[in-house]
């Protein structure tokens, strides 16, 4: 016996698969880690919002809204030292 799958059922299954994929991407993109030797800058729509210096697991809004740039603490200390020397 041949079963004919209705078009409505195909659309429902396809929609559910896409919904699960989108929710998975959102869930994965809401957390990030900061190492002890790094710091993170949280940007909201490209504008610097917050600096995170504590190591560990942190949360943010999903990708299109917020993004994270990780920077080495060593470079920051070097840049500050160079700036102080240039001011003298």
C-alpha positions in Angstrom: 0.0 0.0 0.0 1.4 3.4 -1.0 1.0 6.2 1.5 0.6 9.7 0.1 2.0 12.4 2.3 -0.1 15.5 2.3 1.4 18.8 1.3 0.3 20.3 4.7 2.3 17.6 6.5 5.4 18.3 4.5 5.1 22.0 5.2 4.6 21.4 8.9 7.7 19.1 9.2 9.8 21.5 7.1 8.7 24.4 9.3 9.5 22.5 12.5 13.0 21.6 11.2 13.8 25.3 10.4 12.4 26.4 13.8 14.6 23.9 15.6 17.6 25.0 13.6 17.0 28.7 14.3 16.4 28.1 18.0 19.6 26.0 18.1 21.7 28.8 16.5 20.2 31.4 18.9 20.9 29.2 21.9 24.5 28.5 20.9 25.2 32.2 20.1 24.1 33.5 23.5 27.0 32.3 25.6 30.7 32.8 25.4 33.8 32.2 27.5 36.6 34.6 28.5 40.0 33.1 29.3 42.2 34.4 32.2 44.6 36.0 29.7 41.8 37.7 27.7 39.1 40.3 28.1 36.0 40.7 26.1 34.2 43.7 24.6 30.4 43.3 24.1 29.1 45.4 21.2 25.4 46.1 20.7 24.6 46.8 17.0 28.3 47.6 16.6 28.5 50.1 19.5 30.8 49.2 22.5 28.5 48.4 25.4 30.5 46.7 28.1 34.0 45.3 28.8 34.3 42.0 30.6 37.5 41.2 32.4 36.5 38.3 34.6 37.3 34.9 33.2 34.5 32.4 32.9 31.2 31.7 31.1 29.1 34.8 30.2 25.9 35.4 28.4 24.8 38.0 25.8 21.9 38.6 23.4 21.9 36.5 20.2 24.2 37.3 17.3 22.4 40.0 15.2 21.9 42.1 18.3 25.2 41.7 20.3 28.6 40.4 19.3 31.8 39.8 21.3 35.4 40.7 20.5 38.0 39.0 22.6 41.3 40.9 23.2 44.4 39.9 25.0 45.1 41.6 28.3 48.8 41.7 27.3 48.1 43.9 24.3 46.0 46.3 26.5 48.7 46.7 29.0 51.3 47.3 26.3 49.1 49.9 24.6 48.5 51.7 27.9 52.2 51.7 28.7 53.1 53.1 25.2 50.4 55.8 25.6 51.8 56.8 29.0 55.3 57.0 27.6 54.1 59.1 24.6 52.4 61.6 27.0 55.7 62.4 28.8 
